[in-house]
């Protein structure tokens, strides 16, 4: 059986993914821009990690010529090269490439590199386990297995990044799958690939971004139970033959908000709790500041006083309404240089947002968090930091209204602004 490490990982995530990849590849969707950026990001982190292991040799082009890469790996190991990048091994048709193979006094350390933060996903264990299995079967003496990933708590305070603090090296020896588990998986994979197309276990979150999504979800109609319910409950309804929300029996969900949504789907008319909306509106005080941030999230902290994967605001849009039915004033800020955009952003926020009035945002927790971070992280004048620290308490979140008190059939069970805005203002679109 010919199988690569990446294909094994596909199987562990979803058996149907592997089956389609091997038997029906034409139905897969090419990677979108976000996926390509993640792959590029992973490559960049891999290059940075290699710099932490000096005197190593990179085996290039392994995917194009695996046999040559395997041969080159063996040559370098015999020569006693201290570190090999992208070392290649194959056992019984199972091909793996090791990010970092480091020579030790007692053998070799296997190091898998991930561009993620502190959280260790189960799929990482699968990834390292299949590598360890193949190398062990190839006769390689592995002393330890490590996951090298990013310390998302690392806070850059110097002009140069402290790479020893930025990267985490986590010992994985005790977490790996057993040889018996791996061989059971391999047997199951062999049976899977020789069988007919399996059914998919549909999961809203798990399937998001998958190259099989369009194919696997092609028979799920708009207005399906997946729009309203958690995936396990949605699958249970589908097994009963109830596919659309409007067909869910009334008063069967045991949740008042969900029951309101079922009524919205059935009648195709909005539900409005006017009293609750009035209470929300009555809490607003003029002037009103409608604020929206745009951020960038670099893996490597580009500026002092920032963290890995931190959302760094580089743009905002602000509309100000100073009195009821008053005209809107528009202000904005956009960073266009290489300098840290937060300092000028703080100046602009303090300039355009006064000390009184309500600040309004949709899913305001995001804007509030960015403001709190700038107030806490940046070496600002005390008076500026104090004004920033006071802003989060003045926020009102429009999302609170659309979570339960204003439900529109075109929102499809969501209170995301990308669903709310087109439902209320149909002429708008988020499409580029």
N, C-alpha and C positions, 0 to 999 in steps of 0.2 A: 504493500500500500504506500503510495507516494503522498506525503502529507507535510506541509510546512508548519512552523510554529504559529504563524498568523491564522492558518486554517484551523488549527486546534483551538485557538482562542475564539474563533468564530463559533465553533461547535459548543464550547463551554458557555458562551453567551446565549446562543439560540441554535439548536440543531438544524432548524430549517434554513438559517442563514448559510451554514456550510453546504447543505444539500443544494440550495439554489446556486451558490457560488461554483460548485463543481458540476452541476448537471443542467443548469438553466441560466447561465450567466447573462444572457441577453436581456433579462428582465430587471437587472440591477441598475440603479440610478447612479450616474457619475457623481463623484464627490462635489458638493457645493463649495462656495468660497470659504465658508466658516470651517468646513472640514479640511480644506487645503491649508488654511492658516494654522490649524492645530497640528497638521503634519509638519509644516514648515517650522513651527514653534518647537516641536519635538526634536527636529534635526538640529536646530540652533542650540538647544540645551545639550544634546549629545556632543556637539563640538566643544561646548564649554567644559563639559565633564572630562573630556579627553585631555584637556589642558591640566587637569588636577592629577593626572597620572602620567608624569613625564617619561621620556625614553620609550614610549610605546610605538608600535607600528600598526598602521591602518591597512586592513585588507579591503581594497576597493573593488566595486563591481561584482560582489559576490552573487547577487541575484541574477545577473546576466550569465555568469559562468560558475555555478555552485561547485562543480568538481575541481576546478582550478583553485577556488577559494579554500576548499577542504585540504587540498594538497599543500597550498601555501601555509595554512594554519599548522599543519604537522611539521613542516620545515622550520617554522619560527619557534615552535615549542621545543624541538630538538636542539635548536641553537641557543635556547635559554633566554630568549627575549623577555624582558621583565613584564611587559604589558602588551597584549594584542587587542586591538579594536576590531570588532565585527568578525571574530573568529568563527569559522564554519565547521559544523559537524553533522554527520548523518548516520542514523542507525535504523536498519530495516525500512528504509525509505522515508524516515522522519527527519526532516532538515531543519536545523536551528542555526541562528546567528547570535552570538553572545556579544553584548555591547562592550563589556570590559572583561577581559580574562587576565587576571593579575597573578604573577608568579609569587609563590610563598616558599618558605623553607620546607613545608610538608606537602606541597602540591600546588594547587591553583585556587584563587578566589573567583567565583562567578558573580559578576555585578550587572544587574539589570538597571537601566536608566529610565526614569519616567519624569515628565515635566510637570507632574501634579504636585500638590502640596502635601501636608502631613498625613492626610487620610490615605490609608492603604486599602485599595479596593480588592475584593476577592479575585477579580480577574488577574491582578498582578501576581497572586500566588500561583494561579494556573500557569501564567507565563513563565515564571522562574522554575516551577516544578517540571514542566516538559523539557526545559533546557537541562536541568540537573539530571533528569532521567536519561536523556540522550548521551550526555557527556559521560555519565557513569557507565553506561553500556558500551561506550567507546573506549573504556579503560582509563579515563582521565581521573586523577585523584583530586577531588574537590574538597578543599579544607572548609570553606564557608561559602554560603550564598548570601548576597546582600541586595537590597533595593536602595538605589541612590536616587533621591528625589529632593524636592525643594522644601526648605524650611519657611513655610508661609508666615511664621512669626518673626522672621529676621527683619529687623528695622535698620535701614541704612542710615548711619550717622556720620559717615566719613566720605571724603571725595572719591575714594576707591572702594569697591565692594570687597568685603571680607568673604572670600569664596568658601572658606572652611566653615563659616557660620551660615552661609547661604544654602549649602547643600547638606542634606542629611544622609547618613549611611546607616541603614537599618538592617540588623541581622535577621535573616529569614529562615534559618536552619530548622527551627522547631515548628514552622508554619506550613512546610511544604506537604504536598500530597504524597501519599505512599506509592511505592512502585506498583502495588496491587491496584490502587485507585487509577493510576495512569493506564495500566494495561487493560483494566475494565473499560475505561473511556475509549481506548484504541479499538477494542473489540466492538464496542457499540458504534463507533464511527464507521468501521468496516461494514457492519450490518446496515447502518443508515444509508450509506452511499450506494449500496446495491439494492435498496428497496425503492418503492414508489414515493412520490412527493409527500412529505409529512405535513400535518396541519401546523399552523402557526399559533402560538399562544400570544394573543394580542395584548399589548400593554402600552398605555399612552406614553408613559415616561420611558420605559425600556426600549420602545420602538422608535422614539424620536431621533431623527438624524440618521437612522439606519439606511443603508443603500437598498434594502429590500422593502422599505416602507410603502412606496407607491404600489408595489405588486401585492404585498400581503394585505393591505387595507383597501384594495380596489372594490371589494364588495360591501364595505361598510358605508352606508348612506349618510348624507347630511342629516343632522337631527338624531343621530344614534345615541344610545344610552351611554356611550363612551364620553359624550360631551358633558354629561352631568355627574356621572358616578365614577368611583374608583374602579380601576380596571378589573379587579377580582369580582366586584358586584356586577359590573357591566357584563362580563363573560357569563355570569350565572343567569342573568336575564336572557341573554342571547341563547343559552342552552334551552331555555323555556320557550323560545320562539318569539321573544319580545326584543325587537331590534331597535325600535325608535322610542324616544322619550315619551312621545304622545300616547304610546300604547301601554305605558306603565299604569297598572290599576291605581285609581285614586286612593289616597290615604294608606298606601302600602309601604311608604318609605320611612315613616316615623321621624321625619324631620320637616319642620314648618317651612324652612326656606326651600328645600327640595320640592315640597308639595306645591309651593308657589310657582316654581320653575315648570313643573309638570303641567300646571294650568296654563302657563304662558305658551308652552309648546302646543298644547291642545287647541287653544283658542286663537293662537297667533296674534295675541294682543298683549301690550305691556302690562306689567303689574307695578303699581305705584303705591307706596305707603306714604301718603301725603303728610301725615302728622310727623313721621320720622324725618322726612326730607325737610319739613319746616323747622324742626328742632335743630337740624344740622345747619340750615341757613341762618337761623337766629343767632348762632354762636359766632358768626363772622362779624368782624369789625373793620370799618374803612380806615385808611385805604386798603384795598385788596391787592396783593402781589401774586400774580400767577407765574410760578417759577418752574423751569424745566432744565435739567442738566444733561449734558452729553459727556461721556467719559471714555478714557482709554484704560486698558488693563494690562500693562506690560508684565511679562513673567519676571524679568529681571528689573529690579527697581532702578529707573533711569536717573532719579534725582535723590539728593539727600533728604532725609526725613520721610521716606516712603518705604513700602513693603512690597514683597513679591505678590503679584496678582491684585494689587490694590487698585480700586477704581479711582483714577485721577481725573478730576473734572478739567476739561479743556475748552468747554463752550457752555454758555447758558443763554436762554431766552427768557425775558421777563416782560410781562404786561402789567401795567399798573392802572387800577381804576380807583380814583380818589374819592368818589361819592356815588351813591346809588344812581344808576342810569347814566353815569358820567362816561366820557370818552376814554378810550384806552390809550395809554402811552406805551410805546414799545422800546425796550432797551436790550442790548445783547452784548456778549463778549465772545471772542474767538481767539484762541492762541494760535499763532502761525509760525512761531520760532521754535528753537530747540531748548530754550530755557524752561525751567519749571513753571507751568502755567498757573499754579495755584496762587502765587503771590498777587499777580495782577487781577486774578479772578476775585480774590478777597477784597481788593481795593474797589473793584467794580460793584460787588455785592453791597458793600458798606456805603457806597456812593448812592446807589439807586434804591436800596431798601431802607426805609426810615425806621425809627425806634418803636413805632406803634403801628397797629394794623395787622391783619391776618395774611399769612403767607399760604398760598394754596398750591398743591401739587397732587398728581394722581400717583398713588402708591408712594406717599410722602416719606415713608421710611427710608427710601433711597436717598432723596435729597437731604433729609435730616442727618443721615449717617455721614454723608460727604462733608457737610458743614461741621459736624462734631469732630471728624477726623482732622480737618484743616485747623480748627481751633486748638486741638490737642497736640497735633504733630509739628506744626510749623512754629518757628521762633518769631512770633508776631509781637508787636507792641501790646502791652497789657490791655489798653482800652479797646483795641481792635479784637483781641481774643475774647474779651468780655462780651462785646456786641455779638460776635459769632455764637458764643455759648448760649446767649439768650434767644437766638432765632428759632431753634427747634421747638421750643415751647409754644411758639406762635403759629405752628402749622395746622392747617385743616386738610384732610385727605379726601378728595372726591371719590377715591376708591371705596371709602366707607359707605357711600350712598349706593353704589352699583353692586356691592357685594350682596345686599339683601333687600334694599328698599326701592330700587328702580331696576326692574328686570325686563329686558326687551328681547323678543324672539330672535332678532338678528345678532344678538350678543352670543348666542349659542352656548349658554351656560357659563360664560366667562365674564370677569370684570376687567380684563386687560384693556388698556387704552386702545390697543389695536383692534379690539372688538367693539368697544363702547363708542368710539368716535365715528366709525362708518355707520353704526346703527342709528346714531342721532343726527349725523350730518352726512347723508349718503353720497354727496358729491365729492367727499374727501377720499383719499386712498393712500395706503402706505407703500404701494407698489412703486418701484423706481421707473 
